[in-house]
């Protein structure tokens, strides 16, 4: 299950590299540093999937470090199987991304039933906006991979999505690299739904702006398959806060519903 890839890249991330809309220049799009917690539940399972339930929690912290953006994501998900013992998967995902969108550091730890089963760590750089780049892993082994032309990192990708939504665009596609796998940048194709007008009755200042339902399909590099490996649905606000996440794996879905969100202080740069 590629929960790490879907949550990080989509959280929290799809497209517009060719038009120059990225973290440093996305006009009208401004992220609000925040900490959000989500309740994770089974959204549905097809007959024969073997999954009878799912429950867990996720924490996402999006911070501003003056010259870059930091993301810390932790989650724990318990899967109930119709036959056999339950299983638990977890993840710790910590990244830093330059505000010019050209450099990125990542540290990923994957857990299964409480034990670490994989750690990925490294750096990535792009040769320029809209250009190619390279990712260099230091764990679990030293390896370098090429990133294709147009690659974006997660925060630049998120800001590009928001800017696209603000401008009325409905479809975006771009390769996104988050460091969650050796396979490199995934091709992310996103569809942006209609604008949801602000809720003037809410007391949460982070949820008072406009928002959009977005759905993204994630494809492996060089994939020719008509269907994505998985899809993610999200409700994204204009400040980057996400109130709903739906992870769709075809024969089952996992919902992440916002439980609490609080603003984090902005640094004095």
C-alpha positions, 0 to 999 in steps of 0.5 A, spaced: 500 500 500 502 506 497 499 510 503 506 514 504 506 516 496 499 518 496 499 522 502 505 526 501 505 528 494 497 529 494 497 533 501 499 536 500 501 536 492 499 536 482 502 541 476 503 547 472 511 547 472 511 549 464 507 555 466 512 557 472 506 557 477 510 554 483 512 556 490 515 562 489 511 565 484 504 563 485 500 569 485 494 569 490 496 562 493 499 563 500 500 557 504 498 558 512 503 554 516 499 549 520 498 543 524 492 538 522 490 532 525 486 527 521 481 521 523 482 515 518 477 510 517 475 505 512 471 508 506 468 502 503 471 495 501 469 491 495 466 484 496 472 479 496 477 485 498 479 481 504 478 488 508 473 488 513 475 495 517 480 500 518 482 505 523 487 510 525 490 517 525 494 522 521 498 528 523 501 533 518 505 539 520 506 544 515 511 550 517 515 556 514 523 556 515 523 563 511 528 560 505 523 553 505 517 549 507 518 544 512 513 538 512 512 533 517 507 527 516 506 521 521 500 516 521 498 510 523 493 505 520 490 499 523 487 494 517 482 489 519 482 483 515 476 478 514 481 472 514 487 472 518 490 477 524 490 484 523 496 488 521 498 495 522 502 500 518 505 507 519 510 512 517 514 518 519 515 523 513 520 529 514 522 534 508 524 541 507 523 544 500 526 551 498 521 556 496 524 557 489 522 550 488 529 547 486 532 543 492 529 538 496 531 534 502 527 528 505 527 522 510 522 517 510 521 511 515 516 506 514 513 501 519 509 495 519 506 492 525 511 497 529 517 495 526 521 499 521 521 495 515 524 501 510 528 508 511 529 512 505 533 519 506 536 523 501 536 530 497 534 532 490 535 538 485 532 541 479 536 544 474 531 550 473 524 551 473 521 546 468 527 543 467 530 536 469 534 534 475 537 528 480 535 525 486 541 522 490 539 517 496 543 516 502 539 510 505 537 505 504 543 505 499 547 510 495 543 511 489 542 517 484 536 517 479 534 522 474 528 526 474 524 528 468 523 535 465 518 538 469 518 535 475 516 538 481 517 537 489 510 536 493 509 544 496 511 547 489 506 542 486 500 544 492 501 551 490 501 550 483 494 546 484 491 552 488 493 557 483 490 553 477 484 552 481 484 560 482 485 561 475 479 556 473 483 551 470 480 544 471 486 539 469 493 539 470 498 533 469 506 533 472 511 529 475 512 529 482 518 527 486 517 526 494 522 521 496 518 515 498 520 510 493 526 509 489 522 509 483 523 516 482 517 521 480 510 519 479 506 522 474 500 525 477 494 527 473 489 532 477 482 534 476 479 540 479 472 540 481 468 547 482 469 552 487 466 551 494 464 558 496 467 560 503 463 558 509 462 565 513 459 561 519 465 557 521 469 559 527 475 556 524 479 562 521 483 557 517 477 554 514 474 561 512 476 561 505 474 558 498 476 551 497 475 545 491 474 538 491 480 535 487 482 528 484 488 526 482 491 519 479 498 517 480 502 513 475 509 510 475 514 513 471 513 511 464 507 507 465 502 506 459 497 503 463 490 507 462 488 506 469 492 509 475 496 505 481 491 509 485 487 515 486 486 521 491 480 525 492 481 532 497 478 538 499 483 543 499 482 550 501 486 556 498 491 556 504 493 549 503 489 546 509 486 540 507 479 538 510 478 531 507 482 526 504 480 520 500 485 514 498 482 510 493 485 503 491 480 500 487 477 495 491 477 499 498 478 506 500 480 510 506 478 516 508 482 521 512 477 526 516 480 533 519 479 532 526 483 539 528 487 544 525 491 550 528 495 555 526 503 555 527 507 562 527 510 565 521 517 566 522 520 573 522 525 573 516 
